[in-house]
Amino acid sequence: MELHDVWFVLIAVLWTGYFFLEGFDFGIGILTKLLARNRKERRVLINTIGPVWDGNEVWLLSAGGATFAAFPDWYATLFSGFYLPLLLILVCLIVRGVAFEYRAKRPEENWQRNWENAIFWTSLIPAVLWGVAFGNIVRGVKIDAHKEYVGTLGDLLNPYAILGGLVTLALFTFHGAVFAALKTVGDIRVRARKLALGLGAVTAVLALGFLIWTQADNGDGKSLIALVVAVAALVAAIGAIAAGREGWSFALSGVTIVAAVAMLFLTLFPNVMPSSLNEAWSLTVTNASSTPYTLKIMTWCAGIATPVVLLYQGWTYWVFRKRIGTQHIAE
């Protein structure tokens, strides 16, 4: 396997980790409106991700940085062609981080309500836009012979990509509801389970349609296996939450995300960004990659840094593993 193939796999792993972790993170932000009945319950939900939300975003920074260094042409075409959606995601992530930190800085009700509204919207919007973005990457966009995106913003809002956005929204919200049931006690835990069941059914319908569409357009035997794993894991996650096994349900909803993202990257390879104008103009792991020397240096750096990141992030989740409820929130 060539180094550019290795880095394609590593970038796929980074995006998978980001969607697994930030997925329930976004889901909790959305549930502050759908699940919480009052400010104290919203504080409980926010506190479940309080120690980890910023660490989850490290995976996005790593994925973006790795793409920039390993596949500069992919990075340039992607960020120039998808400029407005990615800018909106960036703004949402900035405002979301500020909202988490500033929400409790003042006691006024309007102040706290406005920042809580910001948390909801800046969780919902990226949850949709990431699905739209990856739907377009897999489907293919208008790239010319100079590796430049020549389409319009309207071209990105096609039925396949919009369905992808609905899938990520539903899947992340379901993932978040299961995480809420796993991390809370009392009435909010019971309601999180019930909500997860309904969200799971909606997610299953949307995800099945999107994955079958993907398989029909670009799939092969490997992607079909990933599709079956994703669907089976999602059904099992719904069954586990119905049985009150939140830990198993969370693990299985995570497997669903991992398998679904793996399927998208399997259907994409060896392309990194297909051209819908001419297949010969597609960006591939070969024509979009950096030099072998650059990839070699990156591989050494990743081999040293990645275990350290995994250790400290795993330690953080272990330290803050206990459940919380409204009784733990001071008046």
C-alpha positions as CSV (number, residue, x, y, z in Angstrom):
1,M,0.0,0.0,0.0
2,E,1.4,3.4,-1.0
3,L,1.6,6.2,1.5
4,H,-1.1,8.2,-0.2
5,D,-3.4,5.3,0.3
6,V,-2.4,5.1,4.0
7,W,-3.2,8.7,4.4
8,F,-6.6,8.3,2.7
9,V,-7.4,5.7,5.3
10,L,-6.1,7.8,8.2
11,I,-8.2,10.8,7.1
12,A,-11.2,8.5,6.9
13,V,-10.4,7.4,10.5
14,L,-10.2,11.0,11.7
15,W,-13.5,11.9,10.1
16,T,-15.0,8.7,11.6
17,G,-13.8,9.7,15.1
18,Y,-15.1,13.2,14.7
19,F,-18.6,12.1,13.7
20,F,-18.7,9.5,16.4
21,L,-17.7,12.0,19.2
22,E,-19.1,15.2,17.9
23,G,-22.2,13.4,16.8
24,F,-23.5,12.8,20.3
25,D,-22.1,16.3,21.1
26,F,-24.3,17.9,18.5
27,G,-27.2,15.6,19.5
28,I,-27.0,16.9,23.1
29,G,-27.1,20.5,21.9
30,I,-30.2,19.8,19.8
31,L,-31.8,17.9,22.8
32,T,-31.6,21.0,25.0
33,K,-34.8,22.1,23.1
34,L,-36.3,18.7,22.4
35,L,-35.8,16.9,25.7
36,A,-35.1,19.4,28.5
37,R,-38.2,20.9,30.1
38,N,-36.6,23.7,32.1
39,R,-33.3,25.4,32.6
40,K,-32.1,23.0,35.2
41,E,-32.5,20.0,32.8
42,R,-30.8,22.0,30.1
43,R,-27.9,22.5,32.5
44,V,-27.8,18.7,33.1
45,L,-27.6,18.0,29.4
46,I,-24.9,20.6,28.8
47,N,-22.9,19.3,31.8
48,T,-22.9,15.8,30.3
49,I,-20.6,17.1,27.5
50,G,-19.1,20.0,29.4
51,P,-15.7,18.3,30.0
52,V,-15.4,16.8,26.5
53,W,-17.0,18.9,23.8
54,D,-13.8,20.9,23.0
55,G,-11.7,17.7,23.0
56,N,-14.1,16.2,20.5
57,E,-13.4,19.1,18.0
58,V,-9.7,18.1,18.0
59,W,-10.7,15.4,15.6
60,L,-12.0,18.0,13.1
61,L,-8.8,20.0,13.4
62,S,-6.8,16.9,12.8
63,A,-8.8,15.8,9.8
64,G,-8.6,19.3,8.2
65,G,-4.9,19.6,8.9
66,A,-4.2,16.1,7.6
67,T,-6.1,16.8,4.4
68,F,-4.3,20.1,3.9
69,A,-0.9,18.4,4.3
70,A,-1.5,15.1,2.6
71,F,-3.8,16.1,-0.2
72,P,-3.4,19.8,-0.8
73,D,-5.4,19.8,-4.1
74,W,-8.3,18.1,-2.4
75,Y,-8.2,20.7,0.4
76,A,-8.0,23.6,-2.0
77,T,-10.9,22.4,-4.2
78,L,-13.0,21.4,-1.3
79,F,-12.7,24.6,0.7
80,S,-13.0,26.8,-2.4
81,G,-16.0,25.0,-3.8
82,F,-17.8,24.5,-0.5
83,Y,-16.7,27.9,0.9
84,L,-20.1,29.2,2.1
85,P,-21.3,26.0,3.8
86,L,-18.0,25.4,5.5
87,L,-17.8,29.0,6.6
88,L,-21.2,28.7,8.1
89,I,-20.1,25.5,9.9
90,L,-17.0,27.3,11.2
91,V,-19.0,30.3,12.4
92,C,-21.4,27.9,14.2
93,L,-18.6,26.1,15.9
94,I,-17.1,29.4,17.1
95,V,-20.4,30.7,18.4
96,R,-21.2,27.3,20.0
97,G,-17.9,27.3,21.9
98,V,-18.5,30.9,23.1
99,A,-22.1,29.9,24.1
100,F,-20.9,27.1,26.3
101,E,-18.4,29.4,28.1
102,Y,-20.5,32.5,28.4
103,R,-24.0,31.1,29.2
104,A,-23.3,31.0,33.0
105,K,-21.3,34.2,33.2
106,R,-24.4,36.4,34.1
107,P,-27.5,35.5,36.0
108,E,-30.1,37.3,33.8
109,E,-32.7,35.0,32.3
110,N,-32.5,36.6,28.8
111,W,-28.8,36.3,28.8
112,Q,-28.8,32.6,29.5
113,R,-31.8,31.9,27.3
114,N,-30.1,33.6,24.3
115,W,-26.9,31.5,24.7
116,E,-29.0,28.3,25.1
117,N,-30.8,29.2,21.9
118,A,-27.3,29.6,20.3
119,I,-26.2,26.2,21.5
120,F,-29.3,24.6,19.9
121,W,-29.0,26.3,16.5
122,T,-25.2,25.9,16.3
123,S,-25.6,22.2,17.0
124,L,-28.4,21.7,14.5
125,I,-27.0,23.6,11.5
126,P,-23.6,21.8,11.4
127,A,-25.3,18.4,12.0
128,V,-27.2,19.0,8.7
129,L,-24.4,20.7,6.7
130,W,-21.9,17.9,7.3
131,G,-24.2,15.4,5.7
132,V,-24.9,17.8,2.8
133,A,-21.1,18.3,2.3
134,F,-20.2,14.6,2.4
135,G,-23.2,13.7,0.2
136,N,-21.8,16.0,-2.5
137,I,-18.2,14.7,-2.1
138,V,-19.4,11.1,-2.6
139,R,-21.9,12.0,-5.4
140,G,-19.4,14.2,-7.3
141,V,-19.4,17.9,-8.1
142,K,-18.5,20.1,-11.0
143,I,-14.7,20.0,-11.2
144,D,-12.9,21.1,-14.3
145,A,-9.6,20.1,-15.9
146,H,-7.7,22.6,-13.7
147,K,-9.0,20.9,-10.5
148,E,-11.3,23.9,-9.8
149,Y,-14.9,23.8,-8.7
150,V,-17.1,25.5,-11.3
151,G,-20.5,24.8,-9.9
152,T,-22.8,27.1,-7.9
153,L,-24.2,26.9,-4.3
154,G,-27.4,25.6,-5.8
155,D,-25.7,22.6,-7.3
156,L,-24.8,21.5,-3.7
157,L,-28.5,21.4,-2.7
158,N,-29.4,18.3,-4.7
159,P,-31.8,15.6,-3.4
160,Y,-29.0,13.1,-2.5
161,A,-27.0,15.6,-0.5
162,I,-30.2,17.0,1.3
163,L,-31.1,13.4,2.2
164,G,-27.5,13.0,3.5
165,G,-28.1,16.1,5.7
166,L,-31.3,14.7,7.1
167,V,-29.6,11.4,7.9
168,T,-26.7,13.1,9.8
169,L,-29.2,15.3,11.7
170,A,-31.4,12.3,12.7
171,L,-28.4,10.0,13.4
172,F,-26.6,12.5,15.6
173,T,-29.7,13.4,17.5
174,F,-30.4,9.7,18.1
175,H,-26.8,9.2,19.2
176,G,-27.1,12.2,21.6
177,A,-30.4,10.9,23.1
178,V,-28.8,7.5,23.8
179,F,-25.8,9.3,25.3
180,A,-28.2,11.4,27.5
181,A,-29.8,8.2,28.7
182,L,-26.4,6.8,29.5
183,K,-25.2,9.8,31.4
184,T,-28.2,10.9,33.4
185,V,-30.4,9.7,36.2
186,G,-34.1,10.2,37.1
187,D,-36.9,11.4,34.9
188,I,-34.7,12.9,32.2
189,R,-33.1,9.5,31.7
190,V,-36.5,7.8,31.2
191,R,-37.6,10.5,28.7
192,A,-34.3,10.3,26.9
193,R,-34.9,6.5,26.3
194,K,-38.4,7.1,25.0
195,L,-37.2,9.9,22.7
196,A,-34.4,7.8,21.5
197,L,-36.8,5.1,20.4
198,G,-38.8,7.5,18.2
199,L,-35.6,9.1,16.8
200,G,-34.2,5.6,16.1
201,A,-37.2,4.7,13.9
202,V,-36.9,7.9,11.9
203,T,-33.1,7.5,11.6
204,A,-33.5,3.9,10.4
205,V,-35.9,4.9,7.5
206,L,-33.7,7.8,6.4
207,A,-30.4,6.0,6.7
208,L,-31.6,2.9,4.9
209,G,-32.8,5.0,1.9
210,F,-29.5,7.0,1.8
211,L,-27.2,4.0,2.1
212,I,-29.1,2.0,-0.5
213,W,-29.0,5.0,-2.9
214,T,-25.2,5.3,-2.3
215,Q,-24.7,1.6,-2.8
216,A,-26.7,1.6,-6.1
217,D,-24.7,4.5,-7.5
218,N,-21.1,3.8,-6.4
219,G,-21.1,0.6,-4.3
220,D,-19.2,-2.7,-4.5
221,G,-18.9,-5.7,-2.3
222,K,-16.9,-4.0,0.5
223,S,-19.3,-1.1,0.7
224,L,-22.3,-3.5,0.8
225,I,-20.8,-5.2,3.9
226,A,-20.4,-1.8,5.5
227,L,-24.1,-1.0,4.7
228,V,-25.3,-4.3,6.2
229,V,-23.2,-3.6,9.4
230,A,-24.5,-0.1,9.7
231,V,-28.2,-1.1,9.3
232,A,-27.8,-4.1,11.7
233,A,-26.0,-2.0,14.3
234,L,-28.7,0.7,14.1
235,V,-31.5,-1.8,14.6
236,A,-29.6,-3.5,17.5
237,A,-29.1,0.0,19.1
238,I,-32.8,0.7,19.0
239,G,-33.5,-2.7,20.5
240,A,-30.9,-2.2,23.2
241,I,-32.3,1.2,24.3
242,A,-35.8,-0.3,24.3
243,A,-34.4,-2.9,26.8
244,G,-32.8,-0.2,28.9
245,R,-29.3,-1.2,28.0
246,E,-27.9,2.3,27.3
247,G,-24.3,1.3,27.2
248,W,-24.8,-1.3,24.6
249,S,-27.1,1.1,22.6
250,F,-24.5,3.8,22.7
251,A,-21.8,1.4,21.5
252,L,-24.0,0.1,18.7
253,S,-25.1,3.6,17.6
254,G,-21.4,4.4,17.4
255,V,-20.8,1.3,15.2
256,T,-23.6,2.6,13.0
257,I,-21.7,5.9,12.5
258,V,-18.4,4.1,12.0
259,A,-19.8,1.7,9.4
260,A,-21.8,4.4,7.5
261,V,-18.7,6.7,7.3
262,A,-16.6,3.7,6.2
263,M,-19.1,3.0,3.5
264,L,-18.9,6.5,2.1
265,F,-15.1,6.4,2.0
266,L,-15.1,2.9,0.4
267,T,-17.4,4.1,-2.4
268,L,-15.2,7.2,-2.8
269,F,-11.8,5.4,-3.1
270,P,-9.6,5.9,-5.1
271,N,-11.2,9.2,-5.7
272,V,-11.1,11.9,-3.1
273,M,-13.4,14.3,-4.9
274,P,-15.1,12.9,-8.1
275,S,-15.9,15.3,-11.0
276,S,-19.4,15.1,-12.3
277,L,-18.3,16.8,-15.6
278,N,-15.6,14.3,-16.7
279,E,-14.3,11.3,-14.8
280,A,-10.8,12.0,-15.9
281,W,-10.9,15.3,-14.1
282,S,-11.6,13.7,-10.7
283,L,-9.2,14.3,-7.8
284,T,-7.7,11.0,-6.7
285,V,-5.4,9.8,-4.0
286,T,-2.6,9.9,-6.7
287,N,-3.1,13.3,-8.4
288,A,-4.1,15.2,-5.3
289,S,-1.5,14.0,-2.9
290,S,1.7,15.6,-1.5
291,T,5.1,14.3,-2.3
292,P,6.2,10.9,-0.9
293,Y,8.8,12.7,1.4
294,T,6.1,14.9,2.9
295,L,3.8,11.9,3.5
296,K,6.7,10.1,5.1
297,I,7.4,12.9,7.6
298,M,3.7,13.2,8.4
299,T,3.5,9.4,9.0
300,W,6.3,9.7,11.7
301,C,4.6,12.6,13.3
302,A,1.2,11.0,13.4
303,G,2.7,7.8,14.8
304,I,4.1,9.7,17.8
305,A,1.3,12.2,18.4
306,T,-1.8,10.0,17.9
307,P,-1.3,7.7,20.8
308,V,-0.8,10.7,23.1
309,V,-4.1,12.2,22.0
310,L,-6.0,9.0,22.4
311,L,-4.6,8.5,25.9
312,Y,-5.5,11.9,27.2
313,Q,-8.9,11.9,25.6
314,G,-9.7,8.4,26.9
315,W,-8.6,9.6,30.4
316,T,-10.9,12.5,30.2
317,Y,-13.9,10.3,29.5
318,W,-12.9,8.0,32.3
319,V,-12.6,10.7,34.9
320,F,-16.1,12.2,34.0
321,R,-17.8,8.8,33.5
322,K,-20.5,9.2,36.3
323,R,-24.1,9.9,35.7
324,I,-25.6,13.2,36.7
325,G,-29.2,14.5,37.4
326,T,-31.0,17.6,38.4
327,Q,-30.2,16.9,42.1
328,H,-26.5,17.6,41.2
329,I,-27.3,21.1,39.9
330,A,-27.1,23.9,42.4
331,E,-29.9,26.4,42.6
